[in-house]
């Protein structure tokens, strides 16, 4: 997003804003809030466009922090008029799918609950569990988020046993299938031993489980099993029988007592305090609880009814029509219940009812859903309180002016210098933010097999992490010309309170902090700047990092400490002795969690690189020698040792290998003679 001055936004131009608001008609429709470069910030709907859009700019209107930040960036407002409110809701859903505006996400993406992803965009789709729901390809489908992670993993495990599915993101071998094919767990997709169409039919059956259509799938499999038995194909019939038993065992003990167990239902309820709002949605199909989804929202984003309405809209916007139930049981009255049911009925092609029960069985079901939401809220509160206590204690230990919101941890991993890598982990508000994790391959040529240098490796990583801020630490002369369209960047680390106030502002000038006649530019990169950097190691690693930061003129900006493994000692820059702390202090325990997570992430990446290199043939390093000719060489000489001892003339005897390539192969194994 490009830089903005106050006078470029509609808020900074009251006359232009008022004229624009008068142009908006009081009719049903969809409105677009646009920022710089015509990017869409927010898409909304209303039965009276003018009054709804005007409400964003009233001083008396209490907006959530998220929406208030969006309003400060609006440079233009556009709209589309529709005939009815239902049409407006349907149009809004389609436009949000198409443009995916950042501020349309009500639900917090805190990676607490996992999803199941099926990559329909691939020729042979994969299925896996993920905590990131940011579809890079429109065809991919996400199911969830699921509250019970253990049950979700068990379900996926049973499915992979019952159905032969693709097991690996990449083939293990280039010319043959792996063991999974031999034992019947994979149909051999790596070698195209099954057509894409046949494999997709299998995957469609798997998707039915996560769509809550297990009973429908079981009925279909029973018909296929009986037909196979009639055709005397008993092996296929036995496979289908095993799949049916596996699916029936998934939800065998989950039975919800309702008057009519033939109707598919979703039941939704929430529990909230002043800060957090936890929402639970139970999916009930044929009287069985087939899914328990969890959502997490800001309690200040609206009333309970408004939050429930938005959750239902966001959830059903991403599902297929067959997944929409015929009945939705809600905890409270929704502000636009009639519009929602009309839209859902159009999507499903069948009437959808919305019920707010007051008594009897359905009310008891809502009470159960609400009770589960309260338990999740209490758990969230406990975690938040503990993390706040740990952050406050850490700020006291390190004598920080404010609680560190974003903490980054770094570690190095290698085996005697081989496959040296580094990790960067991020904790936000004391919670791992895995979407911000990053790993590095050490590029220092002096770090190689048999020669390791953790100090130099750590210095390299910190230099690469903060090099984008290096040139921005010099004072910038104020210029009467408007700011450029390039992204502005964080220069000097202000207090957390100042940064929170600056977020969302794309360009701002400050004079005194950068020296006379200077300014500070705060942009989107500010949210990625750490309040604290933790190095895994002792005084040596810390000293190496300090030298790099000094050379970049960032030592006063980046708050850095190190945590030694043996005695859990904390070292500060310029201090010869560690801080006096108790290993059981909440702040020290938080640093240890960051350190342990950085170590785990580094070791994991190191193992990946080591495994990748172990599978690589020495022939891969020879320029011009592709896989097919490697196979011909090995077929002719039978081993790498014979290839190494072969002369140029002998190498030329292999089909497809001429004089130049034979010379290249020979020189590779005999560099002193090349």
URKA-V307261 format. One record per residue. N is the residue number from 0. PHI is phi in degrees with one decimal (* if undefined). OMEGA is omega as a letter, one per 20 degrees, with the letter a starting at -180 (NA if undefined). Layout:
N:PHI:OMEGA
N:PHI:OMEGA
This chain:
0:*:a
1:-75.3:a
2:-69.8:a
3:-130.4:r
4:-99.3:a
5:-60.1:a
6:-75.0:r
7:-85.1:a
8:-86.5:r
9:-66.9:r
10:-62.5:r
11:-81.3:r
12:-130.8:a
13:-56.5:a
14:-67.0:r
15:-63.4:r
16:-61.5:a
17:-63.6:r
18:-63.4:a
19:-67.6:r
20:-65.4:r
21:-68.3:a
22:-75.6:a
23:-80.8:a
24:-77.7:r
25:-84.4:a
26:-124.7:r
27:-66.6:r
28:166.5:a
29:-121.6:r
30:-120.6:a
31:-119.1:r
32:-96.6:a
33:-112.5:r
34:-108.3:a
35:-68.1:r
36:59.2:r
37:63.6:r
38:-75.5:a
39:-85.2:r
40:-88.2:a
41:-154.7:r
42:-124.2:a
43:-136.6:r
44:-128.7:r
45:-167.5:r
46:-80.7:r
47:-134.8:a
48:-58.8:a
49:-60.7:a
50:-67.5:a
51:-68.7:a
52:-67.4:a
53:-62.6:a
54:-63.4:r
55:-67.3:a
56:-108.5:r
57:-83.7:r
58:-64.5:a
59:-78.5:a
60:-75.3:r
61:-88.4:r
62:-102.2:r
63:-69.0:a
64:-57.8:a
65:-63.9:a
66:-71.8:r
67:-61.1:r
68:-64.4:r
69:-64.8:a
70:-61.2:a
71:-68.7:a
72:-106.5:a
73:-73.8:r
74:-112.4:a
75:-157.5:r
76:-127.0:r
77:-124.9:a
78:-151.2:r
79:-130.4:a
80:-86.3:r
81:-122.4:a
82:-79.4:a
83:-134.1:r
84:-67.6:r
85:-65.2:r
86:-63.2:r
87:-64.0:r
88:-65.6:r
89:-64.9:r
90:-66.2:r
91:-59.3:a
92:-60.8:a
93:-66.6:a
94:-68.6:r
95:-66.1:r
96:-59.7:a
97:-73.0:a
98:-99.2:a
99:48.0:r
100:-63.5:a
101:-61.9:a
102:-85.8:r
103:-83.4:a
104:-86.7:r
105:-74.4:a
106:-78.3:r
107:-74.3:r
108:-95.1:a
109:-97.7:r
110:61.6:a
111:-72.9:a
112:-107.0:a
113:-87.9:r
114:-117.4:r
115:-108.1:a
116:-114.5:r
117:-118.8:a
118:-87.8:a
119:-67.1:r
120:-71.8:a
121:-93.1:a
122:-60.5:r
123:-117.3:a
124:-60.1:r
125:-100.9:r
126:-130.9:a
127:-158.2:r
128:-95.5:r
129:-144.5:r
130:-108.3:r
131:-112.0:r
132:-117.5:r
133:-133.8:a
134:-64.0:r
135:-82.0:r
136:-128.2:a
137:-62.9:a
138:-73.1:a
139:-65.9:a
140:-120.6:r
141:-117.5:r
142:-120.6:a
143:130.1:j
144:-80.9:a
145:-97.0:a
146:-77.2:a
147:-87.7:a
148:-66.3:r
149:-61.1:r
150:-65.9:r
151:-63.8:r
152:-64.9:r
153:-64.2:r
154:-61.6:r
155:-65.8:r
156:-64.0:r
157:-64.2:a
158:-63.0:a
159:-70.4:r
160:-78.1:a
161:-81.2:a
162:-117.2:r
163:-72.8:a
164:-126.5:r
165:-60.8:a
166:-101.3:a
167:-126.7:r
168:-67.8:r
169:-132.5:a
170:-62.1:r
171:-78.5:r
172:-123.9:a
173:-84.2:a
174:-118.7:a
175:-157.9:r
176:-75.3:a
177:-90.4:a
178:-62.6:a
179:-58.6:r
180:-71.2:a
181:-65.7:a
182:-96.6:r
183:84.4:a
184:-85.2:a
185:-136.6:a
186:-82.1:r
187:81.8:a
188:-67.5:a
189:-64.3:r
190:-110.4:r
191:55.4:r
192:-77.8:r
193:-133.4:a
194:-72.0:r
195:-62.1:a
196:-64.8:r
197:-65.6:a
198:-66.6:r
199:-66.4:r
200:-62.8:r
201:-63.1:a
202:-66.2:r
203:-62.8:r
204:-66.6:r
205:-63.7:a
206:-61.3:r
207:-61.3:r
208:-63.7:a
209:-82.0:r
210:-88.7:a
211:78.1:a
212:-114.6:a
213:-62.8:a
214:-62.1:r
215:-63.7:r
216:-66.3:r
217:-60.8:r
218:-61.5:r
219:-64.8:a
220:-68.1:r
221:-63.5:r
222:-63.6:r
223:-65.8:r
224:-64.6:r
225:-64.0:r
226:-66.4:r
227:-63.9:r
228:-65.4:r
229:-64.6:r
230:-83.8:r
231:63.0:r
232:-93.0:a
233:-71.8:r
234:-66.0:r
235:-66.6:r
236:-61.8:r
237:-67.1:r
238:-62.6:r
239:-65.5:r
240:-60.3:a
241:-64.7:r
242:-65.1:r
243:-62.2:r
244:-62.9:r
245:-64.1:a
246:-68.6:r
247:-68.3:r
248:-78.7:a
249:-60.5:a
250:-118.0:a
251:-62.8:a
252:-97.2:a
253:-104.9:a
254:-131.4:r
255:-106.7:a
256:-80.7:r
257:-133.2:a
258:-59.1:a
259:-125.3:a
260:-88.4:r
261:-93.5:a
262:-91.7:r
263:-82.4:a
264:-134.5:r
265:-121.6:r
266:-118.8:a
267:-128.6:r
268:-153.8:a
269:-138.4:r
270:-137.8:a
271:-143.1:r
272:-121.6:a
273:-67.8:a
274:-116.2:a
275:-108.7:r
276:-138.3:r
277:-106.9:a
278:-116.6:r
279:-123.7:r
280:-128.6:r
281:-95.9:r
282:-100.6:a
283:-117.6:a
284:-128.3:a
285:53.4:r
286:77.8:a
287:-116.2:r
288:-80.5:a
289:-98.6:a
290:-161.4:r
291:-128.3:a
292:-98.2:a
293:-127.1:r
294:-131.2:a
295:-137.1:a
296:-133.4:r
297:-80.7:a
298:-64.5:a
299:-85.1:a
300:-80.3:r
301:159.7:r
302:-72.6:a
303:-59.7:r
304:-64.7:r
305:-65.7:r
306:-65.0:r
307:-60.5:r
308:-60.5:a
309:-66.8:r
310:-62.4:r
311:-63.6:r
312:-63.8:a
313:-65.5:a
314:-67.8:a
315:-75.1:r
316:-67.7:a
317:-103.4:a
318:-101.2:r
319:-82.0:a
320:-53.9:a
321:-66.6:a
322:-84.4:a
323:-72.6:a
324:-76.6:r
325:-84.3:r
326:-142.8:r
327:-120.0:r
328:-104.8:a
329:-111.5:a
330:-71.2:a
331:-136.8:r
332:-65.5:r
333:-95.8:a
334:-64.5:a
335:-129.7:a
336:-63.7:a
337:-65.4:r
338:-63.9:a
339:-61.8:a
340:-66.9:r
341:-64.4:r
342:-65.0:r
343:-64.6:r
344:-63.8:r
345:-65.7:r
346:-65.1:a
347:-81.0:a
348:77.9:a
349:-156.4:a
350:-63.3:r
351:-116.0:a
352:-102.7:r
353:-116.0:a
354:-122.4:r
355:-115.6:a
356:-71.8:r
357:-111.0:a
358:-157.7:r
359:66.2:a
360:-63.3:a
361:-66.8:r
362:-65.2:r
363:-65.6:r
364:-64.1:r
365:-63.0:r
366:-62.2:r
367:-66.7:r
368:-64.1:r
369:-63.9:r
370:-63.5:r
371:-65.4:r
372:-64.6:r
373:-66.3:r
374:-61.6:r
375:-67.7:r
376:-64.8:r
377:-63.0:r
378:-64.5:r
379:-62.1:r
380:-64.5:r
381:-63.0:r
382:-62.6:a
383:-63.5:a
384:-63.6:r
385:-65.5:r
386:-65.7:r
387:-62.9:r
388:-63.0:a
389:-65.7:a
390:-66.8:r
391:-65.2:r
392:-66.6:r
393:-65.0:r
394:-61.4:r
395:-69.9:a
396:-61.9:a
397:-92.4:a
398:57.1:r
399:-84.4:a
400:-66.6:a
401:-143.9:r
402:-64.2:a
403:-73.4:a
404:-78.5:a
405:-116.4:r
406:-117.1:r
407:-114.2:r
408:-120.3:a
409:-129.1:r
410:-150.4:r
411:-115.0:r
412:-138.7:r
413:-169.3:r
414:-125.4:a
415:51.1:r
416:88.9:a
417:-81.7:r
418:50.2:a
419:-69.7:r
420:-138.1:r
421:-136.9:r
422:-123.8:r
423:-128.4:r
424:-111.9:a
425:-129.6:r
426:-114.6:r
427:-115.0:a
428:57.0:r
429:80.9:a
430:-117.8:r
431:-58.6:r
432:-107.4:a
433:-67.0:r
434:-68.0:r
435:-102.6:r
436:-64.4:r
437:-150.6:r
438:-124.4:a
439:-128.0:r
440:-95.9:a
441:-69.6:a
442:-101.2:a
443:-59.4:a
444:-66.5:r
445:-78.8:r
446:-92.0:a
447:-146.1:a
448:-57.9:r
449:90.0:a
450:-142.7:r
451:-109.3:r
452:-150.4:a
453:-64.6:a
454:-64.8:r
455:-65.1:r
456:-64.3:r
457:-65.8:r
458:-62.0:r
459:-62.6:a
460:-64.9:r
461:-64.3:r
462:-62.7:r
463:-70.0:a
464:-66.3:a
465:-107.6:a
466:-66.9:a
467:-69.0:r
468:-96.5:a
469:-60.3:a
470:-75.7:a
471:-96.1:a
472:-85.1:r
473:-81.3:r
474:-57.7:a
475:-108.9:r
476:-72.4:r
477:-68.6:a
478:-130.5:r
479:-70.3:a
480:-74.4:a
481:-66.6:a
482:-65.9:a
483:-75.5:a
484:-82.8:a
485:-73.7:r
486:-63.4:r
487:-82.4:a
488:-133.6:r
489:-72.3:a
490:-113.2:a
491:-114.5:a
492:-79.1:r
493:-80.5:r
494:-68.4:a
495:-61.7:a
496:-61.6:r
497:-64.4:a
498:-64.2:r
499:-61.5:r
500:-69.7:a
501:-82.2:a
502:-60.2:a
503:96.0:r
504:-81.6:a
505:-86.3:r
506:-157.8:a
507:-151.8:a
508:-106.8:r
509:-134.6:a
510:-94.2:a
511:-72.9:a
512:-73.0:a
513:-102.5:a
514:98.3:a
515:-64.1:r
516:68.2:a
517:-120.4:r
518:-141.3:r
519:-117.8:r
520:-107.9:r
521:-114.2:a
522:-136.5:a
523:-64.1:a
524:-67.3:a
525:-57.0:a
526:-68.4:r
527:-96.9:a
528:-86.5:a
529:-77.2:r
530:-82.0:a
531:-153.4:r
532:-115.8:r
533:-113.8:r
534:-102.4:r
535:-80.1:a
536:151.7:a
537:-102.8:a
538:-65.8:a
539:-63.5:r
540:-62.5:a
541:-64.5:r
542:-62.7:r
543:-63.5:r
544:-68.8:a
545:-60.4:r
546:-61.2:r
547:-65.0:a
548:-65.1:r
549:-63.7:r
550:-63.8:r
551:-91.6:a
552:60.5:a
553:-120.5:a
554:-63.5:r
555:-75.9:a
556:-92.3:a
557:-90.9:r
558:-84.1:a
559:-127.4:r
560:-138.8:r
561:-127.9:r
562:-125.7:r
563:-78.7:a
564:-73.5:a
565:-60.3:a
566:-109.1:a
567:53.1:a
568:-93.8:r
569:-103.0:r
570:-114.7:r
571:-110.0:r
572:-59.0:r
573:81.2:a
574:-104.2:a
575:-81.7:a
576:-117.1:r
577:-71.2:r
578:-70.0:r
579:-84.2:a
580:-139.1:r
581:-105.1:a
582:-59.9:a
583:-95.8:r
584:-63.3:r
585:-56.9:a
586:-65.9:r
587:-67.3:r
588:-62.9:r
589:-64.6:r
590:-60.9:r
591:-65.4:r
592:-63.6:r
593:-63.6:r
594:-61.7:a
595:-64.3:r
596:-69.1:r
597:-63.8:r
598:-66.0:r
599:-61.3:a
600:-67.6:r
601:-67.1:a
602:-63.1:r
603:-62.0:r
604:-68.2:r
605:-61.3:r
606:-64.6:r
607:-60.7:a
608:-65.9:a
609:-65.5:r
610:-65.4:r
611:-61.7:a
612:-70.4:a
613:-68.0:a
614:-87.7:a
615:-83.6:r
616:-80.3:r
617:-63.9:r
618:-68.2:r
619:-63.4:a
620:-82.2:a
621:-87.6:a
622:-60.1:r
623:85.4:a
624:-101.0:a
625:-82.4:a
626:-63.6:a
627:-62.9:a
628:-73.1:r
629:-60.9:r
630:-60.6:a
631:-66.3:r
632:-61.4:a
633:-66.9:r
634:-66.6:a
635:-81.0:a
636:-99.5:r
637:74.0:r
638:-159.6:r
639:-67.6:r
640:-62.2:r
641:-67.4:r
642:-64.6:a
643:-62.9:a
644:-86.5:a
645:-72.4:r
646:-85.6:r
647:-62.8:r
648:-63.6:r
649:-66.8:r
650:-65.6:a
651:-70.1:r
652:-73.3:r
653:-78.7:a
654:-58.9:r
655:89.3:a
656:-110.0:a
657:-91.1:a
658:-64.3:a
659:-65.6:a
660:-69.9:r
661:-62.6:r
662:-65.9:r
663:-61.7:r
664:-65.5:a
665:-64.1:a
666:-66.2:r
667:-64.3:a
668:-86.9:r
669:-131.5:a
670:-61.5:a
671:-71.3:a
672:-101.5:a
673:-75.8:NA
